[in-house]
Amino acid sequence: MSEDWKRIPWPLIGVLLAQTVGGLTWAGGAAARIATLETQVGEQRLVAERLARLEEQGAATRTAVERIERRLEER
């Protein structure tokens, strides 16, 4: 059993190490991209909430204007 490690080709070990380093580098880049996307989604959520509030305010304003117009027409 102690002689088995001598039969492992060194280029194979080098390739495995290179693939491991490449995989870790790729995973780090993917983690950075995911973090950026999470930030963007958080910002978009805030914008969506603001837009919903503005739409509701616009609807309330439209209702108020229509009510004012009806009262003016009644006079």
MOQUI-V73914 format. One record per residue. PSI is psi in whole degrees, -180 to 180 (* if undefined). OMEGA is omega in whole degrees, 0 to 359 (NA if undefined). Layout:
((PSI;OMEGA) (PSI;OMEGA))
This chain:
((-34;181) (-18;179) (-10;183) (-37;183) (-23;179) (-22;182) (-8;179) (124;180) (133;180) (-36;177) (-34;178) (-42;178) (-42;178) (-43;180) (-44;179) (-41;177) (-42;179) (-41;179) (-38;179) (-45;178) (-44;178) (-42;179) (-42;178) (-38;177) (-45;178) (-44;181) (-39;178) (-42;177) (-40;179) (-40;179) (-39;179) (-42;179) (-40;179) (-42;179) (-41;178) (-44;179) (-39;178) (-39;177) (-45;181) (-40;179) (-39;177) (-42;178) (-41;180) (-33;178) (-42;178) (-42;179) (-40;179) (-40;178) (-42;178) (-43;179) (-41;179) (-41;178) (-44;179) (-41;179) (-41;179) (-41;177) (-39;178) (-41;178) (-41;179) (-40;178) (-42;179) (-43;179) (-42;180) (-42;180) (-42;179) (-41;178) (-42;179) (-42;180) (-41;179) (-42;180) (-39;178) (-36;180) (-29;180) (-25;183) (*;NA))
